[in-house]
């Protein structure tokens, strides 16, 4: 198995999605999204590409509508169409669903971004 430092962003996020508790302790949607936002900020500050660049816009397009929520709220709209009260205190079944959907969406986003980059690369 590759070490996290040897993984692509997509591989790392897939790894994290299978076991988020290894990265954030007790898994919660809020902790996972805070970690991902910090991860993206670190990459941006240190000259790397933002792994979440365009994710919000992609989610809005996928959902077919916008609102005043950032990307975590957009994910929750998709994962929990019945709504939610407090992102920091989701019921356990909603936590699990939201984390699962987050990583499914993130993988689909990164797959599309990879495909676009490969299609635009010179042959």
N, C-alpha and C positions, 0 to 999 in steps of 0.2 A: 504494500500500500504506500502511496506517495505521502510524503510529509506535507502539511499545509503550505509550507513555503514553496513547494514544487508544483502545486496545483494551479490550474487556471482559475480565474474568478468563478466561472461557472462550476467547475469541479469543487472549489472550496465552499460555495454556497450550497451545492447539493449535499456535501458532507455535513455542513452545519444544519441543513434542513432535516437530515436523518437523526441527528443528535444535538439539538440546540442547547441542551443542558451542559454539554461539554464546553461550550463557549460562554454561556451567560449564567450558569448556575441553574437555579430552578427556572425552567422555561416559562416565559410569559410573552405574549405578543408585544407588549410594551418594551420589555428588556431586549428582545430580538431586534425590534425596529430602532431602538436607541443605539444598539451595537452597530447595526448596519449603517446608520447615519454617521456615526463616529468613524467607522471604517472608510466610508466614502470621503469624509472630510480629510482624514489622514492622507489618503491617496492623492487627493487634490492638492493639499498643502505641500506634498513632497514630490510634485511633478508627475505623478502617475495619472492615468485617465480615471475619471470618476466612474466607478463601476455602476453607479445608479443614475448616471447622466441620461436624461430622457425617460426615466422610468415613470415619473408622474404623468407626463404627457401621453406615454404609451397606455397607461392605465385609464386615463380619461377617454382616449380613443376606443379602447376595448370596452369600457363601460358604456360609452355613448353619451356621456354627459359629465359636466364638471360641477363642482361645488367649492366651498371654501376650505376643504380639507387638503392637507398635503398627501403624499403618497401613502402613509400609513392609513389615513382615513379612507382613501380610495380603495385600498385592499379590503378594509373592513366592510365597505359598501358591497363589494363583490362577495366576500366570504360570509357575511352576516346580513343578508337582505332584510331580515326582520328588524334590524337596528341594534343599537347597543347604548348603554347608559354612560359607561366610564371606561375608557381605553385602558386605564390602569387597574381596573377591577372587573375583568370579564369573568363570567361564569366558567368553570373548568372546561365544559364541552365547547364553549365558544372560543376559549384560549386555544385548544387543540385544533379546532377547525380553522381559526384565523392563521395560525402558524403554518399549518399544512397548505392552505391556499396561498399564503405569502410566498412560500418556496416554489410552489407550482408556477405561480405567475412570474416570479423572478427567473426561473429556468426558461420559461417560454420567451420572456423579454430578451434574455441573454442569447438564446438560440437564434432569435430573429436578428439580433444585432450582429452575431457572428456570421450568419448567412449573408447579410447585407455587406459586411466588410469583405467576405470572401468573394462575393460577386463583383465588388468594385476593385479588388486587387488586380494589378497587372498580371497578365498571364506569362 
